[in-house]
Each structure stands twice: as C-alpha cells, then as structure tokens.
Amino acid sequence: MTVLAVGAYTVDLYMFGDHLPAPGESVGASGYATAHGGKAANVAVASARLGAPTRFVGGLGDDADRVAALAALRADGIETGGCAAIDGVATGRSFVYVDKRGGQIVMTWPGAADLLPPSRAAAAAAGLRPGSVLVLQGEIPVATSAAAAAAAPPGVRVLLNPSPAGPFLSEIGEELLRRADVLVLNDGELAALTGPADETRPAAAGSDDAVSPAESLLPRTRGRTVVVTLGERGAEIAGDHGTMLIGVPRVNAVDTTGAGDAFTGALAAALRTGASVAQGVRLACRVAAVSVTRRFCAPSYPSASELGIAPLQGSSGQENPGETTPHPGSPGT
C-alpha cells in the first residue's frame, strides 16, 4: 500500500523581508533563496519523511530543473517512475514572499505541471492496491485530478485538498469533490466553497441546529469527512456525528509556506496505516507545527525520528501512529 501524490512540482523562489508589499509598493528584500516545492511534491516529501511508501506523479520540464527535482525526490525515498517529461516547456515556478512574522503570499506559474497527461495520472491511480491513499489538489487542471480519482480501484482512499478552491466551483470540480473520501482545506478555501462564515445555513431535517460551514460540505463528498486547517488554532474535523477541534503545539512561526501540504502529507501517511482521521489529524498538526518553525516548504518537514515516533511503514491496522512516544506540548489522544 502506497501514498500516491498526483500534481505539481515547482521550483520555489523566495524573498524575505520585514513586511509584504501592498499593491503598488516596492519593498526591499533582506534575503533570497531557491528550494523545491509544488503542492503534490511537498505532500510526497512530508509523507515519505514519516516512513510511508510514497510515489509522486507530475509533469516536469525539459530542463535542468527536472533532473534536480527527480534527484531531490528520490533522495527522500519517493518513487518517481510515473513522472512525465514535457518537451519544450520549463518546470513550474512559485514566487514566495515571506515577512518577518512568517506570513507569506505566493504566486505560481505551473509550467510543465499543467501538462501532465490525464492518462498518465489515471494509469498511476489504477495501479494502486486497496488501502492506499491517493492525494489530489487543485494546482494542476481539475480534469487531470478527476481522471486519477475516477481510475482509483475500490478500497483506495481519495484525500482531496481543493487548493486553490476556484477550479472546484466548476461542474468537473464538483464531480471531483464527490469522489473525495476525506476533504482537507483551510478556512479561506472553505469560505470559497461554501460562502462567508456568517452566512446562514439551514438546519438538517429534524434538527433545530444550523450546520457549520464544514458540515455543509459533507453531502458534496463521498466519505462525508471534512478537515479544516485553522493555523495556530489547530484543525476541525467534521463528520456525520458532529465536529471535533484538534489542538496544535504552540510554536514561534518563521515561515508558514507549505504548512498545509505538510499537514496533508502527514495525514495521508497516517491514514495509510489504518489510523482514524482523528489520530491522523493529531499527527498532521504536529508535523505542520514543526514545519512553520523553519524556512521553505519541503526542506522544513520533519522526519519520524525528529518527532520521536516509529516510521509509518506498517500496513492497515497500525494503532495510534505518531503517538508511540510522548512528545512535550503535543495534543492529547
């Protein structure tokens, strides 16, 4: 059983400064760096560093960055045989601006990532064994992700991160939502898919209680499980039996870029072992909390040994992943 992340790899170009530029403002940077990124590639790194067998499938450019990307992914133990080399197109770029408090804004040019053939994505998903986890996002064309989800065999869990949220407002985006077993998104993406937080939502039949925004998404998914990441407040899990808030360790954030991908990758690695969603979210909160204390995306993600836990190499049935060793400041079970 495997965690398969289908989507984008990009080269991340960072600028660090005291504050983020306002529209029309020029801001001097105090530092500059280049790192590996892309949402699916980040997810794969986060999963692999926890010990889960992990594959990445994406479109890479006809350039030296493709060679560097494959080498970096393989160095983390990630299988990359399904990647596509796109002739005549450069590998994607993300431009990341980070302020002194760790806040950030990101703009991405997908390049070759957008040109992954849907047939390649579908073939990778079709080869998964039951118990595997297929992770999809919105950073590549939704039609490509939908092809992968449709090809996944029974018993493969689809973990969907609708980020960015815009493409999921389309008909094919809604179709992909309906194939999601677990939906993971932040509060901004939640608002984009459900409307403003203060918008009145009708109560369920036979109930006097209005549903939360996260609960309103449940009927639009197959698995009726929604996880909303809330930054320093932790994460909310919504399901048919209500909602649950999972806390996160307090840390001093340096760079929040890629924390959501760290969360998603850790959750996927945990679910692959047979963990409950709550157990997986507890681990994911810990991984994301560590990631924001360091700069960059994939380079900031911790290993299992750094967390003081056993590698998540086990198959379905492993109990309490990420909770085998007490960790000061971690949420309770």
PyMOL commands that set and color helices and strands:
alter all, ss='L'
color gray80, all
select helices_A, chain A and resi 39-49+64-75+112-115+118-126+142-151+166-169+171-178+187-194+213-216+218-220+231-233+259-272+277-291+298-300+304-307
alter helices_A, ss='H'
color red, helices_A
select strands_A, chain A and resi 3-6+10-16+31-37+54-57+59-61+84-86+91-98+104-111+133-137+157-161+182-186+226-229+235-239+242-246
alter strands_A, ss='S'
color yellow, strands_A
deselect
rebuild
show_as cartoon
